[in-house]
Amino acid sequence: MQNLDKWIEIDVAAIRNNLLQIRSLLDEQVRLIAVLKADAYGHGAGETARLLVQQGVDYFAVTFLHEALQLRKAGIRSSIMLFVPLISEEQVEEALDNDLTLTIASPRDLDILLKGCHDTRQPVIVHIKVDTGLGRFGLTTEEALVVCRELNDYPNIYIEGIYTHMADAAGAAGYTVMQFRRFAKILEGLEREGFDIPIKHCANSAVFLKYPHMHMDAVRIGTLLSGQHPVGSFPRHLSLQDPYRFMSRIVSLRTLEKGSYLGYYRTFRMRKTALIAVIPAGFNDGLTLQITNPPTGLWDLLKGLARQVLVFFHHPRFTLQVTMKGKTYPVRGKVFMQMALVEFPLEADVQVGDPVELPVRKTLAAPNIVRVYMQEGEAGKIARGEATTFVLEEE
């Protein structure tokens, strides 16, 4: 790490802890599907998967084909399920060549699968996705029956699972209960037709915490493994640990007088003489980037407006802060593309080269930033295989 100007530290013990916490609420007969989408929520998909395999996890899920192929290149031989349907015969062929589990969410998906599966002796594993109220994609009740009937004519295609996704599990119970009833009704219809699908699943992290009776045959867990509870109120909370720290180091340090302006457009003026440090990380690396959606209601809109007003007036609670040696210090002025300015008091014990922790959201950090895996303060690697979980860098 000595030669890096920015890096991300991942605490492997924290990931192990989060897995143990999840298993403490999981019945033995319920399968854990570890969701590693978006580069395992920023933790590094290949390394995180290796660690989980060594802890006994044997089923993974990702959103896109390229994410699954990344896991295969990392040496993961366990089951890997794709959430998003494939859109071409070529994608189907590549997925099947890599023993991936596919999602069928529309009659078109079935057609593409059958065209891409030229060898009728090649085993194909699929999960049926039904839409019960999220509105993203999925089969209707009637379509699910038609698809299962047609797949029944292909002995090499195995319907391993069927699933749906809840739209508002963290909110009021009514809509989630309605979705679950719809899902149960679809399952009953398929069972009457003689279809016995072994893995039925609808629980993401929020459903897992709030509705134990909806765990069914498997649960899909991503957010909790990453060390965060879903947004919302839950009757059960786990003792999770955040494995993630985005780090950079000071590359320049000088004293600026009271009244000096900082950054483009002079958006901040020094209120007192202080030390100004330059760190080599900016919005190109994910610093200050935010995920925003339209307000969900008037109260949500008002809260957002109030926050922007407080940010404009540099309220301490809403000022971007970095952490160094257990203390926080404010970022001043507009963040640059690849740099940012941090204010330290004159008496601060700070030097060029000192590391600082930055509040970069894990899924927004640039993917090319090096992930460094840590155990008890030592940097290492997640070894392939089951015998050893962690080896030091120097080894």
JOPE-V117144 format. One record per backbone hydrogen bond with DSSP energy under -1.0 kcal/mol. CO is the residue of the C=O (numbers start at 1). NH is the residue of the N-H. If there is no record, write none. Layout:
BEGIN
co=(CO | CO)
nh=(NH | NH)
END
This chain:
BEGIN
co=(1 | 5 | 7 | 8 | 9 | 10 | 11 | 12 | 13 | 14 | 15 | 16 | 17 | 18 | 19 | 20 | 22 | 23 | 27 | 31 | 33 | 34 | 36 | 37 | 38 | 39 | 40 | 44 | 45 | 46 | 47 | 48 | 49 | 50 | 52 | 53 | 58 | 59 | 60 | 61 | 62 | 63 | 64 | 65 | 66 | 67 | 68 | 69 | 70 | 71 | 72 | 79 | 80 | 81 | 88 | 89 | 90 | 91 | 92 | 93 | 95 | 96 | 101 | 102 | 104 | 106 | 107 | 108 | 109 | 110 | 111 | 112 | 113 | 116 | 119 | 124 | 125 | 126 | 126 | 127 | 128 | 129 | 139 | 140 | 141 | 142 | 143 | 144 | 145 | 146 | 147 | 148 | 150 | 151 | 154 | 156 | 158 | 158 | 160 | 161 | 162 | 163 | 168 | 173 | 174 | 175 | 176 | 177 | 178 | 179 | 180 | 181 | 182 | 183 | 184 | 185 | 186 | 187 | 188 | 189 | 190 | 191 | 199 | 200 | 201 | 203 | 204 | 205 | 206 | 207 | 211 | 212 | 217 | 219 | 221 | 222 | 223 | 224 | 238 | 243 | 245 | 246 | 247 | 248 | 250 | 252 | 254 | 256 | 257 | 260 | 263 | 268 | 270 | 274 | 275 | 276 | 277 | 278 | 279 | 279 | 282 | 282 | 285 | 286 | 297 | 298 | 299 | 300 | 301 | 302 | 303 | 304 | 305 | 306 | 307 | 308 | 309 | 310 | 311 | 315 | 316 | 320 | 322 | 323 | 324 | 327 | 329 | 330 | 336 | 337 | 339 | 340 | 341 | 342 | 344 | 345 | 348 | 351 | 354 | 356 | 357 | 358 | 361 | 366 | 370 | 372 | 373 | 374 | 375 | 378 | 379 | 381 | 391 | 392)
nh=(4 | 249 | 247 | 372 | 245 | 374 | 15 | 16 | 17 | 18 | 19 | 20 | 21 | 22 | 23 | 24 | 25 | 26 | 30 | 219 | 221 | 61 | 40 | 41 | 42 | 44 | 43 | 48 | 49 | 50 | 51 | 52 | 53 | 54 | 57 | 56 | 79 | 34 | 81 | 36 | 83 | 84 | 68 | 69 | 70 | 71 | 72 | 73 | 74 | 76 | 75 | 60 | 101 | 62 | 92 | 93 | 94 | 95 | 96 | 97 | 100 | 99 | 82 | 127 | 129 | 110 | 111 | 112 | 113 | 114 | 115 | 116 | 117 | 118 | 122 | 158 | 102 | 160 | 161 | 104 | 163 | 139 | 131 | 144 | 145 | 146 | 147 | 148 | 149 | 150 | 151 | 152 | 153 | 154 | 157 | 124 | 126 | 160 | 199 | 128 | 201 | 130 | 171 | 177 | 178 | 179 | 180 | 181 | 182 | 183 | 184 | 185 | 186 | 187 | 188 | 189 | 190 | 191 | 192 | 193 | 195 | 194 | 162 | 217 | 164 | 220 | 208 | 209 | 210 | 211 | 214 | 215 | 31 | 33 | 35 | 226 | 228 | 227 | 240 | 11 | 9 | 358 | 7 | 356 | 353 | 278 | 276 | 274 | 260 | 270 | 266 | 262 | 259 | 256 | 344 | 254 | 342 | 251 | 281 | 340 | 285 | 287 | 366 | 289 | 301 | 302 | 303 | 304 | 305 | 306 | 307 | 308 | 309 | 310 | 311 | 312 | 313 | 315 | 314 | 318 | 319 | 331 | 329 | 357 | 327 | 324 | 322 | 343 | 283 | 284 | 336 | 279 | 332 | 277 | 275 | 348 | 350 | 354 | 250 | 248 | 323 | 360 | 364 | 369 | 8 | 10 | 380 | 12 | 378 | 375 | 393 | 391 | 381 | 395)
END
